[in-house]
Amino acid sequence: MPVLVLILPPSPPPSELRFVKLGNIVINEKGFFVEAGAWLGEHASTSLFFEKSLGWTGLLVEPNTDNFEKLKSLNRKAYHINACLSTHTFPVVLTLNAASDMSRTIENMEDKQWVQERNFDQKPFYEVPCFPLYSIMLAINRTSIDYFGLDVEGNELQILKTIPFDDLDIKIMTTECLEMHGRGKERADALKLFLESKGYRCHGIIEENPQHSCFAEDIVFIREDLVTKKYNCDLITNPFESNDTVHIT
């Protein structure tokens, strides 16, 4: 038997290295993160860097039951919940399309079309509880989030609209946008407009690849009172640069 077939390849990177850039602008070591769409909790995690390198703790939200079981086995220093974030200000039970890496709840015709376009309609479907982010935070006696990573395959804006920003203090967030052209560009602009109305400023995108030919990009938003520099952010052309410092207390 050739020796090569017995050798396992190296494990994937322990965290999403693109998000290390966010750590360059944060100065404290006692923060709290929320990662919605935590997936497997390690590879592609947007929060693991903060936990491992800065000593933060947090909350991991993952609706896919299979993914959640793997997530639990990592013993992350965070609360875990096998649920999704509600797109309403009240709890609901929705059907989840359980594609392993792109699970999405099915609530309307647009969601059904999204599933069909990706041939995910052959994947399992099951019901999953969904809670407003604010309700989950109150349940763990927290009203402040230093970093909020939102990756829910297209429902980002609806979830953000449920958040009472006057009652829930969120300092830095990244929101995934599946495309930066066509309908994706419209969604990105809508995200930017909404969050600007809540006192946040776009600080560019964390690129999926250097050419910006994005299948999915993460847009960085920072509460404007926390930074000293203002940015004229064009979502298509401005990569995120960690050339400012966010003071988190």
N, C-alpha and C positions, 0 to 999 in steps of 0.2 A: 504494500500500500504506500503510495507516495506520501512523503511527510507533509506536503503542502495541504492535503485535504484535512489534516488534523489540527492545523493552525487556525485559530479564530482571529479575525481581524480586530484591530483596536476598537474600543468602544467609541461612539460618537462623542463630540465635545460635551462636557457636562452642563453647559448652559449655552444660551443663544448669544454668541460672542458679539453680534451686532449691538446688543444692549449694554455691553460694558461701557460704551460711550456715555450712557446716562450716569454711571457711577462717577465719572470724572467731574460732574457738576454738583455732586452732593457731598456735603461736608460732615454730616453726622453719622453716627454708628448705632443709633437706637431707633431706626425707622420702622414703619409698618407698611407692608405692601398688600395689594389684592390683585390676584391674577385670575381673570375670568376666561375660561377656555384653557385650563392648566394642562390639558392633554396628559402626557405621561410623567410630567413633573421634573424632567431632567433635560433630555435633548429637546431643543427648541423652547425651553423655558425662558420667559422674560424676567422672572423674579429670582431665579436661583443665584444669580450673581450677587444680589443685594443680601441674600441670606448667608451665603458662604463667605463673601469678601467683606461685608460691612456688618455682619451680625444681626441683621434685621429678622423680624418674624412677620407673619402675615396670615392671609386667608387664600386658600386655593379652591376654586370653583370648577368642577368638571362634571358634566351631565352624563357622559358615556360611562356606563357601569363597568365595562371591561377596562377602559382606560383608568377609571377611578381605583380599581383594585390594584393595578400596577403602581399608580401614584401613591397609594397608602403604603406600599411595601418599601418605599424609599425613606420613610421616617423623616420627612421634611419637618422643619421647625415652624409649623404653621397649622392653623385650623384647616380642616378639609370639609367640603360638603359635596355630596353626590346629588347635584341639582343644577338647574340653570338659572340665570338671572331673568326675572320677569320683564316683559316689555310693557307691563301695566303697573300701576301703583298698588296692586294687590296680588296675592298668590294665585297661580293658575296651574293646571296640569295640561301639558302639551305633548304631542307626539314628537319623538326624536328620531331622526334618521341617523342611524348609528354607523356612519362611515368612520373608520378608525381615527383618521387625522382631520376630518372636516365635518364633524357632527353638527347638525343644524335642526332646530325645532321647526315644525311645520305648523304654521298658523294661518296662512293665506295662499292665494294662487301664486304669488311671486315666489314664495318658499317652495311650493311644489314644482314650479318651473326650474328653479335653481337645482333641485335634486335631480330632475329628469335630464337636464342639460349635461350633468356630470355622470350620468348612468349610475347614480347612487340609489335609484329606486329598487335595485336588486339587493341592497343592504337591509339588515334588520330594522324594524320599526318597533318602538315601545314607548310607553307613557313615562314622563318624567316630571317631577314637581319643579315649579319655577317660583322664585321668591324675589321681591324687590331687593336691590342691593342694600337699601337703607334698613330694611327689616332684618337682614342677616347681620348687619353691623350692630344694630341695637341688641340683637340676641347674644353677641359676644362682648357687649359693653364697650364698643369702640365708635367714636364719631370722627376720627381723623385718619386719613390715608395719605401716606407720603408718596407712594407710587401706585398707580392703578393701571394695570395692563388689561385692555379689553379686546378680545379676539373671539368673536362669536359668529363669524362667517356671514356677516351682512346685517345683523340686527343691532349694530352698535348705536346708531342714533336713537332708535326707539328706547333702548335701555337708558341711555344718557338722559332722555327726557323724563324718566321716572325719578331722577335723583333730586332731592331737595338740597341744592347746593348751599343754601343758607344754614342748613343744619348738619351737613356732612362736609367736612373740610378735606378737600382733595387738592394736593399741591402739584404733582406731576402726573401726567397720564399719557399713555400711547393707545391709539385706536387703530385697529387694522382696517385697511381699505383694499378690497380684493383687486381692484383695477384702478388705473389713473387715466382712463379714457372712457368716452361714452357714458354709460350709466354710472360707472365707477367714479368718474370725475365729478359727476353731479352729486353723488353721495359724499365725496370728499369735501366739496365746496359747502354742502349742507352741514356737515360736521363742523367745519371751520366757522361758519356763520353762527351756528348755535352756541358753540363753546366760547366764541368771542363775546356773545351776549351775556355769558355767565362769568366774564372776567378773566378768560384765558387767552393766551396768544400762541399761535402756531409757531413752532421753532424748527420747521422742516420735517423731512422724512428720514427714517432709518431704512436704508436701501436693502432690498432683497438681493440686488446684484448691481454692479457698478454702472450698467447701461440704463438703469431706470426702466427697463422693459417689464414693468412690474406685473407679476401675477398677484402679489400681495405686498403692500408696503405698510409700514407703521408710521403714523403721523404723531409727532411729539407736540404736546400742549403743556404749557407751564402757566401757573397762575401769575398774572402780570405784576402783582405787588411783590413777588419774590425775586424778580430779576432786575438787573440794572440796565440791560441793553434791550432795545426794541428791534424787532425784526420785521422786514417786509417779506412775508413768507408766501412764495408761490409754491404750491404743493408739487408741481411737476419738476421744477428745476432746483429747489433748495434742499440739499442734504443737511441733516442735522449736524451741527458742529458744537462740541462741548467747550465753547469759549466764554462761558459765563458760569457763575456760581450760584447755586440755590441754597439759601440758608434755611434749614429745617430744624425747628426746635421742638 
